[in-house]
Amino acid sequence: MAFIKITLDHQIQLQDFREGFVNIYKDFESNIIPHKGDFISDTCFKDPYEHEVIDVVIDYQQNECGVMLKPIIVEHNEKEFLLQYVEMAELHGWYCPTKECL
């Protein structure tokens, strides 16, 4: 079975969404395509250790699959938290193309 590039997309939101949010991404290859309602675990996640898949988009021409995870909503509105979260996620293989905007 052929492998497909899978990109996880996980949004981290401040308590008041209007105060800020950031999307982090992680790429890998697999022959297993996640489905809506599945749960994904990663070394980046701590309690909860798994996050729900809320959307999947498959591009068969490009052999790619985008997987959106249920957003994390933090309990405060400090934008500095978003940068700290991104930096921690980078230690676990995630990336954030908009990091410089934080």
N, C-alpha and C positions, 0 to 999 in steps of 0.2 A: 504494500500500500504506500502511496506517495505521501510525503510530508507537505504540510501547508504552513505558511508563515501566519502566526497568530499574534495579534497586538491587543494586549489588555489595556483598557482605558478606564482609569479610576479617578473620579472627581472628589476633591477634598473641599468642603464648604465651611465657611465660618457660620456661626449660629444665625446671623443675619446675612443671607446670601448676597445682599446688595453691598455688604462690606468687603466681600472678596471670596474667591475660590480659585482653585488651580487644578489642572488635569495632569496626572502622571501616567506614563505609559511603560509597558514592558513587552518586548518581543521575544518570541521563541518559536521553534518549529515542533509540530506534532502531527500525528496521523489521527488524533482524536479531536473532533470539533465540538467545543462546548455548546450547550443549548440553553435557551432562556429557562431560568429556574434552577440550573445547576449551581453548585458552589465551587469557588476557586480558593485554594489556600496558597499562601506564599510566606516566605520567611519574613517579609516586611510586616505582615499582619500580626497584631496581637489582640487578644480578646476584643472582638471576636476574631478567631483564627481563619475564618472562611468568609468570603463575601459573595453575595448572590449575583449571578449573571442576569442582567435586565434586558439586554438586547444583543443580537448577533447579526452581523452583516457579512456575507460570504461573496467574494469576488473570484469566481472561478477562472476568469481570463487572466488575472494576475496571480492566482494561486495564493490568495491572502484571505484572512478572516479577521474582522474587527469585533472585539468582545467588550461591551460596556458593563462595568460592575456597578452595583448599587452605590450611590455616593455615601461618603462619610461626612457627617455633620458634627463639627466639634462644638463644644459647649461655651465658647467665648468668641469674641470678635477681634482678636489681635492678629493683624496681618503678619506679624513676625512669625507666628505659629506656622503659617503656610510655608515660609522659607525653611524653617526648621524641619518640617515634615518632608519637604522635597529633598533636603540634604540627607535625612535619614533614609528615605526611600532609595536614593542613589547608591547607598551602601549595599542595597539588596538587588541591584541591577535594573532599577527603574530609571526613567529619564523624564525631564520636563523641558520642552522646547521654549516655554515662556518664563523660565526661571529668572532671567535678567529683568523681567518686568515687575518682579515682586518687591 
